[in-house]
Amino acid sequence: MNFLEITYHPIGIIYSPFKDIEGVPIQPSAAQGIKGTIKIKEEFIDGLKDLDGFSHIILVYHFHLSKEYSLSVVPFMDDTLHGVFATRAPKRPNAIGISIVKLIKIENNILHIENIDIVDGTPLLDIKPFVREFDDLKEYRKGWLSERINLLKEIKSDKRFK
């Protein structure tokens, strides 16, 4: 099987109060009320048409501070090694992150967002509207996180993935 080489170009930059990896909430649900903005490149402004009708958006971004990857990681929510694909850790073969954030308003090419768990200056690759009915799973398993999910709002990122 031949694999394609893929290149992405940012459509904008995400701005947040988090200037360093350490201390960032590790998921949007642990970042309630934290505000940020996204500056979309001028050439992509037309793609924002009708986005303001959605309360939440899915951000797809590049973990720009993650320079290497590891197939086994100790995630923020545990102290045991897990396969990177069983985590949301940033040290991935393709350093791609996702977050669902609240969309407050759009002013020209600036999106005002809330519940942000992303480091300042992160390159944005894509935006998708969040529609609960698209992703509303009635049954699912949380794997190794089942025992630790109650710690989510207490745990912040540290230097382990720098």
N, C-alpha and C positions, 0 to 999 in steps of 0.2 A: 504494500500500500504506500502510495506517495502522499506526503503531507505538504500542503501549501504553506508558503511563508505568508504571513498576514501582517499588515501594517495598519495601525490606526492613527488618526490625527485628532487631537482634542478639539471639541466644539466650544470649549469655554474653560474657565477656571473657577474652582470652588473656594470661597473665602469663609473662614471660621475663626473663632477665638483661640483655636489650638495651634500654637506656633511650633510645637514639637510633638512627637509621637507619645511621649510619656504623659499620662493623665487624661487622655481622651476617653470618653465613654466608649464601651466596646460594641454597642449596638444602638440604633436610634431610640428604642424603647427606654434605654437608660440615659438618654440625652434630652428628656422632656424639657421644653422651654428654651433650649439653647438655640440661638439664632445665628444665621449666616446668610451669605448671598452667593449668587452665581453670576458671573459675567460671561455672557454668550458672545462669541465672535460675531461681528456685524453681518458676515455672510450667511449666518444661520438664523437671523431674526425671524424670517418668514416661517420657519419651522415651529415657532412658538404660538402661531395662530391657534386659538381655541384651547390652549393648555390651561388658561386661567379658569376654566370651568371645572377643573379637578381640584379636590382638596389636598391630595397627596400625589407625589411623583416618585418614580423609581430612578435613582441616579446610578449610572454605570460609570465607574471611574478607574483611573490607573493609580495603584499604590506607588507613587513616584519615589518614596523614600525607602522602598524595599528593593535592595540591589541584588539579592541572591534568593534562591529558593531552597527548600528542604522538603523532602517527601515525608518526613516524620517531624512533628512539632509538638511542643508543649503549649497548648493554647492558654489564653488568659483565664478561662473558666476551669482549668484543671492543673494538676501537677504531674500528669502522666503523659507519656508520648502517645500521639495518635497520628494516623495518616493524614496528611495535609488536606485531602479531599473530604475528610470527615470533620473538618473544622472550617471556620471562616477566617483563619489566620492570614495575614498579608504576605507571608513568604511563600508564594505560589509559583509554579512554572510560568504562568501568565499572571502577572500581578494586577488582577482585575478585582475590584470591589463593587459591592452593591449596597445601597441604603434606600429605604423608603422614608421620605421626609415630608413634612407638611408644607404645602405651598401657600404662602401668605398673600403675595401679590407679585405682579410682573410690571415693571416700569421700563419700557423700551427693551433693552437687552439685559436688564438686571432682574434676576429672580430673587425674591426675598423668601427665605425658607426657615423652618424651625425643626427642632429635634435632630440636630446635626451631630454626627459622630465621625467627622472627617477632618483631617489635618489641613490647615490653611495652605492654599496654593496648590491643591490637588487638581490635576488635569481631569476634566470631565469628558468622557467619551460619548455618552448618550443619555437621553432622558426618555422615559416611558411613563404614560399615565398609570397610576395605580387604580385598579378596579377590583374591589374585594371579591366580587362574584367570579372573576377570572381565576383567583388563587385561593378561594375559600375551600379548604380541605376539611372534610368531616372527620376523617380518621388519618392520623399520622403518628409516627414514632419519633422520639427525640434522641434516640441512641444513647451514647455515653452522657449526654447532657441532662438526661432525665433526673439524675441524682443532684445536679448542681444548678439547674435553671433558676432556682430561688435566689441565687447569689448575683444574678445579672446586674442589678442596679447598684450593687456595692463595689464591683470590680471595675477598675480602670486599666487602661493600657499601661505598659511599662516599657523598658528598653529591650525586651527579649527579641523583638523583630526588627531592630534598627540595623 
